[in-house]
Amino acid sequence: MNNFNQDNGMQKRMLIMTLVVFIFFIAYEFLVLKPQQEEKLKQQEIAKQQKQNAAPDVATGDSMVQNAPTKDSMSKSINALSSKSIGKADIITTITTAKNSIEIDKLGRVAQVTLLEPKYKDEEGNQIKLFEADQLRPLEVRFANTDINNKAFEVAYTTTSSSVDATKQPQTFTLTQNIDGLILTKDFTVYPDGHYDLKVKTSQKEQFFITNGFRPNVLADMYADHGAYVKLNDGTMELTSDEKLEKVKSYTGIKFVSNFDRYYATVIYNFKNSMQISLMPDSNDNPQSFVHALGEIDFSGYMGPKNFNDLKALNPELTDVIEYGWFTFIAKPMFTFLQFVHSYVGNWGWTIVVLTIIIKLILYPLSYKGMVSMQKLKDLAPKMKEIQAKYKDDKQKQSMHMMELYKKHGANPMGGCLPLLLQIPVFFAIYRVLLNSIELKGAEWILWIHDLAEMDPYFILPILMGASMFIQQKITPNTMQDEMQKKIFQMLPVIFTFFFLWFPAGLTLYWFVNNVFTIAQQYSINKIFERQRAAKK
């Protein structure tokens, strides 16, 4: 059996480990991931390279894939390189839907998507645009045949309509490219909600690839994942983050591929005929997705916000485009519940408050158990010291009497830490939900909070959060004897306040409300124990 110092030390180590998990999780993103992202953006700005028009070098082999190229024909793609750069091009078709404006350039690619809904504005008040000028553009076609591929980037498309108004009902139009007698056609149907159906066909059975483009580059910050996300026929999901793809990665039996940043995505999907895709790294090891085709292919696509209801309206499976990280199995149902609460509350800020209260009530038995254990250990601290002093030369007797003391008073040295550890997955799930929910974009709460997806402009919520954490620390029983450990814990409210200065207001609001109700719970339990002590006197 462990002696007193070991029991007390184990408790302190568990509590420290719990707090270290939180601090490491936040500090790693702020001190490591953010500088990496800033350096990456700096390098891209200094040395932007125009991308080569290369078809991916991949192999195939799945009979379920729609019009999949053969293994022999795919071997040609290793030489399918073009020196033609992706430069600025004239716009030949502009599509206007109820949600966005889509510009198609003379090479049949999506040059730009502008979001038209009022809440999607940048810091300058302009409507958000999804793509940068020099990145790989969605719906670009690349041929495995080198000669055809080279010529394709020299021949402009023609269009049946230069202006398409799909604001009220679906509209169709066709793009055509004549590459020395090889006719490539793109038949579009565009819908008011911003999504499209596309059929691409060549007059001769040529192998080609059509890309989903580089991900939107609106908000790729340190907090959220960004890269490519695929869903396979068996329902499994696979994420490839930016800067993590060192070589071509191929998939067969794919339902959709999404290239995304924190809030926005470009998605190609087909739930009737599975697709084959390849992810090809760019110069920065970021994933570029290419859909395989031989002669013809059809699919649907979406370019815009990862709004849960919008994606669900297209197909319920598309809600999987929203990525919540390790705790997706908790986060997804939690977001569904968050929406349910919002349907009654009507304000996202108050919805977060209500959700926090409900979660605190559900987890109350765990919290109560931990708080009671801490109180019991505090009350037993004098007796523990007596046993420690009395049997300081006999560790075995010391340990035996300590265990008898715990058993007699129903105390558990680990009781204060284990409930907290069990709540960590819930916190991380909420963290990911509030971080990735574009529904909070432009959502007001009260007074100075005009956007729950952005940091508090006056730092009021982070300061309140830090103050509440300080109060919570003061009223929570603490059996620590080591002065250094005490000083470290006293600094935690300051450290957390510093990190939360840049956190989204919605997430800071959750933590603040959580602290307030924890304080109320701890205060109530403290009062109960005070009455019990008074009754014993």
KEGULUM-887942 format. One record per residue (C-alpha): residue number from 1; x negated, y, z. Coordinates in Angstrom, 3 decimals. Layout:
// residues N
<pt NUM,<X,Y,Z>>,
...
This chain:
// residues 537
<pt 1,<0.000,0.000,0.000>>,
<pt 2,<-1.076,3.583,-0.592>>,
<pt 3,<-2.016,5.824,2.297>>,
<pt 4,<-0.549,9.260,2.978>>,
<pt 5,<-3.075,11.103,0.869>>,
<pt 6,<-2.459,8.757,-2.026>>,
<pt 7,<1.341,9.098,-1.771>>,
<pt 8,<1.192,12.840,-1.457>>,
<pt 9,<-1.444,12.987,-4.172>>,
<pt 10,<0.663,10.861,-6.512>>,
<pt 11,<3.618,13.162,-6.020>>,
<pt 12,<1.506,16.208,-6.777>>,
<pt 13,<-0.041,14.551,-9.811>>,
<pt 14,<3.381,13.666,-11.197>>,
<pt 15,<4.653,17.202,-10.695>>,
<pt 16,<1.520,18.660,-12.225>>,
<pt 17,<1.770,16.242,-15.155>>,
<pt 18,<5.369,17.294,-15.752>>,
<pt 19,<4.463,20.965,-15.834>>,
<pt 20,<1.385,20.284,-17.953>>,
<pt 21,<3.640,18.594,-20.543>>,
<pt 22,<5.700,21.778,-20.803>>,
<pt 23,<2.684,24.075,-20.860>>,
<pt 24,<0.765,21.960,-23.371>>,
<pt 25,<3.809,21.737,-25.656>>,
<pt 26,<4.165,25.516,-25.717>>,
<pt 27,<0.465,26.424,-25.577>>,
<pt 28,<-0.466,24.036,-28.399>>,
<pt 29,<2.029,25.624,-30.749>>,
<pt 30,<1.081,29.164,-29.764>>,
<pt 31,<-2.702,28.830,-29.508>>,
<pt 32,<-3.392,26.145,-32.129>>,
<pt 33,<-0.606,25.905,-34.691>>,
<pt 34,<0.011,29.629,-35.013>>,
<pt 35,<-3.658,30.511,-35.709>>,
<pt 36,<-3.813,27.655,-38.217>>,
<pt 37,<-0.730,28.982,-39.985>>,
<pt 38,<-2.066,32.546,-39.983>>,
<pt 39,<-5.395,31.372,-41.383>>,
<pt 40,<-3.620,29.365,-44.049>>,
<pt 41,<-1.525,32.350,-45.122>>,
<pt 42,<-4.635,34.529,-45.132>>,
<pt 43,<-6.504,32.106,-47.365>>,
<pt 44,<-3.543,31.828,-49.697>>,
<pt 45,<-3.385,35.604,-49.932>>,
<pt 46,<-7.128,35.983,-50.585>>,
<pt 47,<-7.546,33.131,-53.019>>,
<pt 48,<-4.199,32.387,-54.645>>,
<pt 49,<-4.767,29.904,-57.376>>,
<pt 50,<-2.498,29.389,-60.277>>,
<pt 51,<-1.485,25.759,-60.239>>,
<pt 52,<-2.283,23.370,-63.068>>,
<pt 53,<0.625,21.758,-64.879>>,
<pt 54,<-0.361,18.231,-63.927>>,
<pt 55,<1.979,15.284,-63.851>>,
<pt 56,<1.458,13.102,-60.765>>,
<pt 57,<-0.732,10.018,-61.049>>,
<pt 58,<1.479,7.319,-59.556>>,
<pt 59,<2.653,3.758,-60.085>>,
<pt 60,<6.197,2.449,-60.192>>,
<pt 61,<7.948,-0.803,-59.576>>,
<pt 62,<11.548,-0.762,-58.414>>,
<pt 63,<14.330,-1.994,-60.656>>,
<pt 64,<16.864,0.046,-58.691>>,
<pt 65,<15.311,3.351,-59.725>>,
<pt 66,<17.294,5.298,-62.279>>,
<pt 67,<15.399,5.321,-65.600>>,
<pt 68,<12.090,4.578,-63.856>>,
<pt 69,<9.030,4.671,-66.108>>,
<pt 70,<7.061,1.479,-66.606>>,
<pt 71,<3.732,0.803,-64.941>>,
<pt 72,<1.903,0.950,-68.272>>,
<pt 73,<3.380,4.280,-69.249>>,
<pt 74,<2.609,5.709,-65.807>>,
<pt 75,<-1.085,5.006,-66.317>>,
<pt 76,<-1.067,7.769,-68.920>>,
<pt 77,<-0.191,10.348,-66.302>>,
<pt 78,<-3.741,10.336,-64.966>>,
<pt 79,<-4.675,12.334,-68.062>>,
<pt 80,<-1.534,14.455,-68.091>>,
<pt 81,<-3.288,17.681,-67.183>>,
<pt 82,<-2.680,21.128,-68.559>>,
<pt 83,<-4.703,24.281,-68.136>>,
<pt 84,<-1.586,26.374,-68.582>>,
<pt 85,<-0.894,28.422,-65.488>>,
<pt 86,<2.458,29.226,-63.958>>,
<pt 87,<2.660,32.960,-64.513>>,
<pt 88,<5.456,35.498,-64.505>>,
<pt 89,<7.987,34.849,-67.216>>,
<pt 90,<11.018,36.557,-68.648>>,
<pt 91,<14.368,35.580,-67.173>>,
<pt 92,<16.687,34.027,-69.766>>,
<pt 93,<19.655,33.122,-67.530>>,
<pt 94,<20.967,34.681,-64.343>>,
<pt 95,<23.532,32.683,-62.358>>,
<pt 96,<25.704,34.333,-59.744>>,
<pt 97,<27.624,32.217,-57.224>>,
<pt 98,<29.519,33.198,-54.089>>,
<pt 99,<26.410,32.392,-52.023>>,
<pt 100,<23.386,33.226,-54.161>>,
<pt 101,<21.826,34.502,-57.353>>,
<pt 102,<19.669,32.063,-59.360>>,
<pt 103,<17.241,33.242,-62.040>>,
<pt 104,<16.014,30.819,-64.725>>,
<pt 105,<12.836,31.690,-66.611>>,
<pt 106,<11.918,30.965,-70.233>>,
<pt 107,<10.291,27.638,-69.279>>,
<pt 108,<13.541,26.354,-67.809>>,
<pt 109,<12.466,26.769,-64.190>>,
<pt 110,<14.099,28.446,-61.213>>,
<pt 111,<12.083,31.632,-60.938>>,
<pt 112,<13.941,32.971,-57.904>>,
<pt 113,<16.926,32.400,-55.640>>,
<pt 114,<18.335,35.401,-53.775>>,
<pt 115,<20.751,34.765,-50.911>>,
<pt 116,<23.758,37.070,-51.162>>,
<pt 117,<25.506,36.592,-47.816>>,
<pt 118,<25.089,39.710,-45.602>>,
<pt 119,<23.370,37.933,-42.684>>,
<pt 120,<20.470,36.693,-44.829>>,
<pt 121,<18.284,39.799,-44.811>>,
<pt 122,<14.564,40.273,-44.207>>,
<pt 123,<12.933,42.728,-41.827>>,
<pt 124,<13.234,45.508,-44.393>>,
<pt 125,<16.956,44.915,-44.775>>,
<pt 126,<16.663,43.317,-48.230>>,
<pt 127,<18.490,40.138,-49.185>>,
<pt 128,<16.244,37.127,-48.629>>,
<pt 129,<14.454,35.593,-51.615>>,
<pt 130,<13.364,31.977,-51.262>>,
<pt 131,<10.253,31.788,-53.434>>,
<pt 132,<6.965,33.566,-53.969>>,
<pt 133,<5.851,34.546,-57.456>>,
<pt 134,<2.940,32.130,-57.927>>,
<pt 135,<4.262,28.946,-56.361>>,
<pt 136,<5.415,25.795,-58.111>>,
<pt 137,<8.968,26.452,-59.275>>,
<pt 138,<11.978,24.136,-58.977>>,
<pt 139,<13.194,22.221,-62.058>>,
<pt 140,<9.940,22.517,-63.946>>,
<pt 141,<9.460,19.516,-66.273>>,
<pt 142,<6.092,17.843,-66.815>>,
<pt 143,<5.394,15.100,-69.357>>,
<pt 144,<3.121,12.084,-68.898>>,
<pt 145,<1.991,12.503,-72.520>>,
<pt 146,<-0.829,15.053,-72.427>>,
<pt 147,<-0.172,16.571,-75.851>>,
<pt 148,<3.547,17.001,-75.234>>,
<pt 149,<2.859,18.395,-71.769>>,
<pt 150,<0.463,21.011,-73.107>>,
<pt 151,<2.862,22.117,-75.845>>,
<pt 152,<5.809,22.214,-73.446>>,
<pt 153,<4.214,25.108,-71.573>>,
<pt 154,<3.911,27.074,-74.821>>,
<pt 155,<7.496,26.709,-76.037>>,
<pt 156,<10.264,28.839,-74.557>>,
<pt 157,<13.740,27.464,-73.844>>,
<pt 158,<16.886,28.824,-75.415>>,
<pt 159,<20.091,29.201,-73.448>>,
<pt 160,<23.790,29.101,-74.230>>,
<pt 161,<24.458,31.876,-71.716>>,
<pt 162,<22.266,34.651,-70.351>>,
<pt 163,<24.706,35.467,-67.557>>,
<pt 164,<26.739,32.864,-65.684>>,
<pt 165,<29.465,33.922,-63.248>>,
<pt 166,<30.250,30.989,-60.953>>,
<pt 167,<31.558,33.056,-58.051>>,
<pt 168,<35.083,31.635,-58.261>>,
<pt 169,<34.941,28.431,-60.265>>,
<pt 170,<32.324,26.003,-61.679>>,
<pt 171,<30.542,27.042,-64.855>>,
<pt 172,<28.439,25.122,-67.368>>,
<pt 173,<25.571,26.125,-69.623>>,
<pt 174,<22.691,24.405,-71.450>>,
<pt 175,<18.985,25.078,-71.800>>,
<pt 176,<17.182,23.648,-74.831>>,
<pt 177,<13.493,23.274,-75.656>>,
<pt 178,<12.170,22.131,-79.064>>,
<pt 179,<8.657,20.693,-78.693>>,
<pt 180,<7.639,19.907,-82.273>>,
<pt 181,<10.841,17.981,-82.893>>,
<pt 182,<11.160,16.526,-79.378>>,
<pt 183,<14.325,18.121,-78.009>>,
<pt 184,<14.657,18.539,-74.259>>,
<pt 185,<18.058,19.611,-72.930>>,
<pt 186,<19.147,20.630,-69.438>>,
<pt 187,<22.923,20.592,-68.967>>,
<pt 188,<23.904,22.556,-65.856>>,
<pt 189,<27.142,22.714,-63.905>>,
<pt 190,<26.958,25.401,-61.224>>,
<pt 191,<29.460,25.694,-58.361>>,
<pt 192,<30.653,28.676,-56.273>>,
<pt 193,<29.018,27.263,-53.125>>,
<pt 194,<25.603,27.539,-54.821>>,
<pt 195,<24.864,23.880,-55.551>>,
<pt 196,<24.496,22.455,-59.064>>,
<pt 197,<24.666,19.251,-61.102>>,
<pt 198,<21.966,18.729,-63.729>>,
<pt 199,<21.445,16.267,-66.555>>,
<pt 200,<18.045,16.328,-68.263>>,
<pt 201,<17.556,14.423,-71.518>>,
<pt 202,<14.928,14.065,-74.223>>,
<pt 203,<15.757,13.191,-77.830>>,
<pt 204,<13.032,10.525,-77.723>>,
<pt 205,<12.440,8.185,-74.801>>,
<pt 206,<9.572,10.088,-73.220>>,
<pt 207,<8.397,9.733,-69.652>>,
<pt 208,<8.637,12.956,-67.702>>,
<pt 209,<8.828,14.328,-64.178>>,
<pt 210,<10.993,17.120,-62.810>>,
<pt 211,<9.885,18.899,-59.676>>,
<pt 212,<11.732,20.201,-56.659>>,
<pt 213,<9.173,23.004,-56.490>>,
<pt 214,<7.131,24.204,-53.573>>,
<pt 215,<9.226,24.721,-50.441>>,
<pt 216,<10.884,28.070,-49.692>>,
<pt 217,<8.361,30.319,-47.999>>,
<pt 218,<10.633,32.587,-45.996>>,
<pt 219,<9.834,31.486,-42.454>>,
<pt 220,<7.075,28.898,-42.033>>,
<pt 221,<6.008,29.625,-38.477>>,
<pt 222,<4.166,27.835,-35.702>>,
<pt 223,<7.289,26.519,-34.031>>,
<pt 224,<8.985,24.410,-36.696>>,
<pt 225,<7.985,21.727,-39.183>>,
<pt 226,<7.731,22.566,-42.875>>,
<pt 227,<6.886,20.383,-45.858>>,
<pt 228,<8.790,17.580,-47.625>>,
<pt 229,<11.469,15.274,-46.210>>,
<pt 230,<12.849,12.184,-47.967>>,
<pt 231,<15.722,9.835,-47.203>>,
<pt 232,<15.542,6.242,-48.420>>,
<pt 233,<18.389,3.907,-49.317>>,
<pt 234,<18.060,2.101,-45.993>>,
<pt 235,<18.761,5.359,-44.157>>,
<pt 236,<15.226,5.927,-42.881>>,
<pt 237,<13.699,9.382,-43.081>>,
<pt 238,<10.062,10.265,-43.723>>,
<pt 239,<8.474,13.643,-43.149>>,
<pt 240,<5.306,14.892,-44.857>>,
<pt 241,<4.167,18.154,-43.294>>,
<pt 242,<2.204,20.870,-45.030>>,
<pt 243,<-1.568,20.365,-45.119>>,
<pt 244,<-1.140,16.654,-44.315>>,
<pt 245,<-0.967,15.091,-47.802>>,
<pt 246,<-4.381,13.956,-49.019>>,
<pt 247,<-3.310,11.757,-51.934>>,
<pt 248,<-0.249,10.979,-54.043>>,
<pt 249,<2.505,9.216,-52.133>>,
<pt 250,<5.287,7.450,-54.078>>,
<pt 251,<8.742,6.270,-53.053>>,
<pt 252,<11.418,4.171,-54.720>>,
<pt 253,<15.052,3.957,-53.684>>,
<pt 254,<15.391,7.593,-52.642>>,
<pt 255,<18.677,9.357,-51.876>>,
<pt 256,<17.276,12.865,-51.554>>,
<pt 257,<14.070,14.832,-51.306>>,
<pt 258,<13.949,18.157,-49.500>>,
<pt 259,<11.163,20.729,-49.537>>,
<pt 260,<11.742,23.052,-46.619>>,
<pt 261,<10.550,25.685,-44.191>>,
<pt 262,<12.147,26.478,-40.830>>,
<pt 263,<15.559,27.589,-42.085>>,
<pt 264,<15.680,27.027,-45.855>>,
<pt 265,<15.313,24.124,-48.260>>,
<pt 266,<15.409,23.062,-51.890>>,
<pt 267,<17.038,19.660,-52.211>>,
<pt 268,<17.434,17.199,-55.083>>,
<pt 269,<19.871,14.391,-54.333>>,
<pt 270,<21.740,11.524,-55.933>>,
<pt 271,<23.863,9.223,-53.765>>,
<pt 272,<25.115,7.088,-56.659>>,
<pt 273,<21.871,6.212,-58.447>>,
<pt 274,<18.756,6.088,-56.323>>,
<pt 275,<15.701,7.974,-57.492>>,
<pt 276,<11.989,7.455,-57.599>>,
<pt 277,<9.789,10.316,-56.494>>,
<pt 278,<6.143,11.111,-55.937>>,
<pt 279,<4.642,13.636,-53.551>>,
<pt 280,<1.520,15.182,-55.029>>,
<pt 281,<-0.809,17.372,-52.919>>,
<pt 282,<-1.613,20.887,-54.048>>,
<pt 283,<-4.976,22.539,-53.386>>,
<pt 284,<-4.042,22.993,-49.723>>,
<pt 285,<-2.771,19.418,-49.246>>,
<pt 286,<0.834,20.634,-49.197>>,
<pt 287,<3.400,18.194,-50.661>>,
<pt 288,<4.888,18.884,-54.092>>,
<pt 289,<7.734,16.549,-55.015>>,
<pt 290,<8.339,15.116,-58.504>>,
<pt 291,<11.301,13.006,-59.615>>,
<pt 292,<10.493,10.295,-62.195>>,
<pt 293,<12.487,9.912,-65.399>>,
<pt 294,<12.300,8.035,-68.674>>,
<pt 295,<14.357,9.630,-71.441>>,
<pt 296,<17.055,11.072,-69.175>>,
<pt 297,<18.096,11.615,-65.580>>,
<pt 298,<20.903,13.289,-63.698>>,
<pt 299,<21.151,14.508,-60.119>>,
<pt 300,<22.497,17.334,-57.982>>,
<pt 301,<20.608,20.081,-56.236>>,
<pt 302,<20.868,22.733,-53.562>>,
<pt 303,<18.656,25.729,-52.779>>,
<pt 304,<19.449,27.726,-49.679>>,
<pt 305,<19.916,27.780,-45.904>>,
<pt 306,<19.998,24.546,-43.927>>,
<pt 307,<23.449,25.385,-42.641>>,
<pt 308,<25.028,22.265,-41.150>>,
<pt 309,<28.586,22.875,-42.360>>,
<pt 310,<27.491,23.859,-45.876>>,
<pt 311,<25.387,20.712,-46.223>>,
<pt 312,<28.128,18.536,-44.761>>,
<pt 313,<30.618,19.944,-47.277>>,
<pt 314,<28.374,18.793,-50.131>>,
<pt 315,<27.809,15.355,-48.596>>,
<pt 316,<27.658,14.327,-44.919>>,
<pt 317,<24.323,12.600,-45.538>>,
<pt 318,<22.772,15.921,-46.520>>,
<pt 319,<22.941,17.046,-42.884>>,
<pt 320,<19.851,14.854,-42.468>>,
<pt 321,<17.980,17.613,-44.313>>,
<pt 322,<17.897,19.373,-40.923>>,
<pt 323,<14.880,17.979,-39.083>>,
<pt 324,<14.777,18.007,-35.273>>,
<pt 325,<11.506,16.201,-34.585>>,
<pt 326,<10.890,13.350,-32.151>>,
<pt 327,<14.169,13.750,-30.286>>,
<pt 328,<16.472,13.804,-33.302>>,
<pt 329,<18.591,11.005,-31.810>>,
<pt 330,<19.480,13.371,-28.931>>,
<pt 331,<19.343,16.637,-30.862>>,
<pt 332,<21.821,15.760,-33.632>>,
<pt 333,<24.744,14.875,-31.342>>,
<pt 334,<23.811,17.853,-29.178>>,
<pt 335,<24.100,20.194,-32.158>>,
<pt 336,<27.465,18.641,-33.050>>,
<pt 337,<28.618,19.359,-29.514>>,
<pt 338,<27.190,22.894,-29.745>>,
<pt 339,<29.329,23.508,-32.817>>,
<pt 340,<32.360,22.079,-31.041>>,
<pt 341,<31.866,24.508,-28.155>>,
<pt 342,<31.345,27.382,-30.600>>,
<pt 343,<34.662,26.602,-32.301>>,
<pt 344,<36.348,27.624,-29.032>>,
<pt 345,<33.970,30.293,-27.739>>,
<pt 346,<33.365,32.078,-31.051>>,
<pt 347,<30.057,33.691,-30.034>>,
<pt 348,<26.780,31.794,-30.330>>,
<pt 349,<25.219,33.516,-27.316>>,
<pt 350,<28.058,32.588,-24.989>>,
<pt 351,<28.126,29.153,-26.627>>,
<pt 352,<24.528,28.636,-25.466>>,
<pt 353,<25.502,29.764,-21.964>>,
<pt 354,<28.451,27.341,-21.858>>,
<pt 355,<26.343,24.499,-23.283>>,
<pt 356,<23.670,25.095,-20.648>>,
<pt 357,<26.233,24.968,-17.849>>,
<pt 358,<27.735,21.751,-19.198>>,
<pt 359,<24.293,20.126,-19.479>>,
<pt 360,<23.441,21.236,-15.941>>,
<pt 361,<26.671,19.647,-14.680>>,
<pt 362,<25.973,16.393,-16.539>>,
<pt 363,<22.416,16.235,-15.212>>,
<pt 364,<23.421,17.410,-11.737>>,
<pt 365,<23.201,13.939,-10.132>>,
<pt 366,<19.578,13.663,-11.280>>,
<pt 367,<18.769,17.222,-10.216>>,
<pt 368,<20.502,16.743,-6.869>>,
<pt 369,<18.573,13.563,-6.168>>,
<pt 370,<15.279,15.283,-6.872>>,
<pt 371,<16.128,18.335,-4.784>>,
<pt 372,<17.222,16.214,-1.835>>,
<pt 373,<13.992,14.198,-2.025>>,
<pt 374,<11.931,17.382,-1.942>>,
<pt 375,<13.859,18.631,1.086>>,
<pt 376,<13.373,15.353,2.947>>,
<pt 377,<9.656,15.386,2.240>>,
<pt 378,<9.460,18.956,3.472>>,
<pt 379,<11.208,17.993,6.712>>,
<pt 380,<8.928,15.002,7.150>>,
<pt 381,<5.734,16.966,6.491>>,
<pt 382,<4.924,17.518,10.247>>,
<pt 383,<5.400,13.816,11.015>>,
<pt 384,<3.282,12.894,8.008>>,
<pt 385,<0.470,15.075,9.363>>,
<pt 386,<0.762,13.435,12.758>>,
<pt 387,<0.445,9.944,11.224>>,
<pt 388,<-2.436,11.096,9.070>>,
<pt 389,<-4.300,12.493,12.097>>,
<pt 390,<-3.483,9.551,14.382>>,
<pt 391,<-4.631,6.867,11.936>>,
<pt 392,<-7.304,8.781,10.040>>,
<pt 393,<-9.786,5.948,10.639>>,
<pt 394,<-7.383,3.135,9.729>>,
<pt 395,<-6.006,3.662,6.258>>,
<pt 396,<-4.020,0.425,6.297>>,
<pt 397,<-2.071,1.378,9.439>>,
<pt 398,<-1.670,4.909,8.121>>,
<pt 399,<-0.107,3.588,4.934>>,
<pt 400,<2.126,1.148,6.835>>,
<pt 401,<3.489,3.862,9.159>>,
<pt 402,<3.991,6.228,6.228>>,
<pt 403,<6.088,3.657,4.401>>,
<pt 404,<8.109,3.017,7.566>>,
<pt 405,<8.714,6.756,7.864>>,
<pt 406,<9.884,6.975,4.238>>,
<pt 407,<12.174,3.983,4.673>>,
<pt 408,<13.669,5.242,7.944>>,
<pt 409,<14.568,8.660,6.507>>,
<pt 410,<15.400,7.530,2.947>>,
<pt 411,<12.613,9.612,1.426>>,
<pt 412,<10.809,8.862,-1.836>>,
<pt 413,<7.479,10.556,-2.649>>,
<pt 414,<8.290,10.238,-6.342>>,
<pt 415,<11.933,11.278,-6.006>>,
<pt 416,<11.292,14.921,-6.788>>,
<pt 417,<9.339,14.264,-9.992>>,
<pt 418,<11.065,11.370,-11.729>>,
<pt 419,<14.405,13.198,-12.247>>,
<pt 420,<12.463,16.070,-13.795>>,
<pt 421,<10.583,13.701,-16.112>>,
<pt 422,<13.856,12.124,-17.245>>,
<pt 423,<15.173,15.570,-18.218>>,
<pt 424,<12.216,16.416,-20.462>>,
<pt 425,<13.675,14.697,-23.598>>,
<pt 426,<16.893,16.680,-23.111>>,
<pt 427,<14.957,19.937,-22.932>>,
<pt 428,<12.912,19.153,-26.038>>,
<pt 429,<16.093,18.191,-27.916>>,
<pt 430,<17.726,21.508,-26.995>>,
<pt 431,<14.503,23.287,-27.925>>,
<pt 432,<14.594,21.774,-31.427>>,
<pt 433,<18.319,22.398,-31.868>>,
<pt 434,<18.089,26.080,-31.007>>,
<pt 435,<14.853,26.449,-32.976>>,
<pt 436,<16.140,24.916,-36.218>>,
<pt 437,<19.748,26.104,-36.200>>,
<pt 438,<20.064,28.749,-38.889>>,
<pt 439,<23.576,29.321,-37.562>>,
<pt 440,<21.869,31.546,-34.972>>,
<pt 441,<20.387,33.696,-37.749>>,
<pt 442,<21.977,37.131,-37.482>>,
<pt 443,<24.195,35.958,-34.606>>,
<pt 444,<24.735,38.649,-31.980>>,
<pt 445,<25.166,38.056,-28.274>>,
<pt 446,<25.552,41.213,-26.164>>,
<pt 447,<24.136,44.735,-26.127>>,
<pt 448,<20.552,44.626,-27.418>>,
<pt 449,<20.554,41.032,-28.722>>,
<pt 450,<21.555,41.331,-32.382>>,
<pt 451,<19.883,38.145,-33.661>>,
<pt 452,<19.547,35.046,-31.497>>,
<pt 453,<17.075,33.549,-33.996>>,
<pt 454,<14.618,36.410,-33.427>>,
<pt 455,<12.600,37.398,-30.353>>,
<pt 456,<14.131,39.785,-27.840>>,
<pt 457,<13.031,43.202,-29.198>>,
<pt 458,<12.751,44.682,-25.689>>,
<pt 459,<11.461,41.522,-23.912>>,
<pt 460,<14.293,41.750,-21.379>>,
<pt 461,<15.302,38.077,-21.568>>,
<pt 462,<11.706,36.761,-21.206>>,
<pt 463,<11.174,38.996,-18.165>>,
<pt 464,<14.458,37.841,-16.624>>,
<pt 465,<13.461,34.261,-17.372>>,
<pt 466,<10.099,34.766,-15.638>>,
<pt 467,<11.750,36.438,-12.650>>,
<pt 468,<14.267,33.617,-12.304>>,
<pt 469,<11.444,31.081,-12.511>>,
<pt 470,<9.633,32.933,-9.716>>,
<pt 471,<12.748,32.908,-7.504>>,
<pt 472,<13.331,29.238,-8.251>>,
<pt 473,<9.742,28.495,-7.245>>,
<pt 474,<10.132,30.419,-3.985>>,
<pt 475,<13.238,28.570,-2.787>>,
<pt 476,<12.133,25.102,-3.912>>,
<pt 477,<10.512,23.015,-1.143>>,
<pt 478,<6.799,22.494,-1.715>>,
<pt 479,<4.642,20.051,0.233>>,
<pt 480,<1.386,21.000,-1.481>>,
<pt 481,<-1.521,21.623,0.871>>,
<pt 482,<-4.253,22.352,-1.667>>,
<pt 483,<-4.687,26.122,-2.080>>,
<pt 484,<-5.904,25.863,-5.680>>,
<pt 485,<-2.796,23.910,-6.684>>,
<pt 486,<-0.623,26.503,-4.967>>,
<pt 487,<-2.272,29.333,-6.903>>,
<pt 488,<-1.819,27.473,-10.199>>,
<pt 489,<1.885,26.992,-9.533>>,
<pt 490,<2.268,30.615,-8.522>>,
<pt 491,<0.882,31.646,-11.911>>,
<pt 492,<3.339,29.532,-13.905>>,
<pt 493,<6.134,32.163,-14.085>>,
<pt 494,<3.617,34.639,-15.538>>,
<pt 495,<2.300,32.101,-18.055>>,
<pt 496,<5.781,31.044,-19.171>>,
<pt 497,<6.915,34.665,-19.454>>,
<pt 498,<3.961,35.376,-21.732>>,
<pt 499,<4.804,32.485,-24.065>>,
<pt 500,<8.498,33.303,-24.147>>,
<pt 501,<7.885,36.886,-25.281>>,
<pt 502,<7.815,35.591,-28.874>>,
<pt 503,<10.368,32.815,-28.575>>,
<pt 504,<13.782,33.133,-30.270>>,
<pt 505,<16.235,34.942,-27.999>>,
<pt 506,<18.638,31.976,-28.134>>,
<pt 507,<16.025,29.624,-26.677>>,
<pt 508,<14.984,32.135,-24.004>>,
<pt 509,<18.650,32.618,-23.109>>,
<pt 510,<19.040,28.873,-22.594>>,
<pt 511,<16.012,28.674,-20.292>>,
<pt 512,<17.113,31.747,-18.289>>,
<pt 513,<20.638,30.438,-17.726>>,
<pt 514,<19.195,27.030,-16.864>>,
<pt 515,<16.979,28.673,-14.227>>,
<pt 516,<19.877,30.668,-12.760>>,
<pt 517,<21.986,27.545,-12.246>>,
<pt 518,<19.002,25.620,-10.894>>,
<pt 519,<18.533,28.407,-8.349>>,
<pt 520,<22.227,28.163,-7.396>>,
<pt 521,<21.957,24.381,-6.985>>,
<pt 522,<18.756,24.618,-4.948>>,
<pt 523,<20.208,27.370,-2.758>>,
<pt 524,<23.285,25.262,-2.019>>,
<pt 525,<21.187,22.215,-1.081>>,
<pt 526,<18.918,24.366,1.088>>,
<pt 527,<21.972,25.635,2.969>>,
<pt 528,<23.254,22.087,3.496>>,
<pt 529,<19.935,21.018,5.002>>,
<pt 530,<19.796,24.121,7.193>>,
<pt 531,<23.208,23.237,8.624>>,
<pt 532,<22.084,19.650,9.196>>,
<pt 533,<18.971,20.832,11.024>>,
<pt 534,<21.013,23.203,13.159>>,
<pt 535,<23.439,20.394,14.047>>,
<pt 536,<20.571,18.183,15.256>>,
<pt 537,<19.275,20.831,17.662>>,
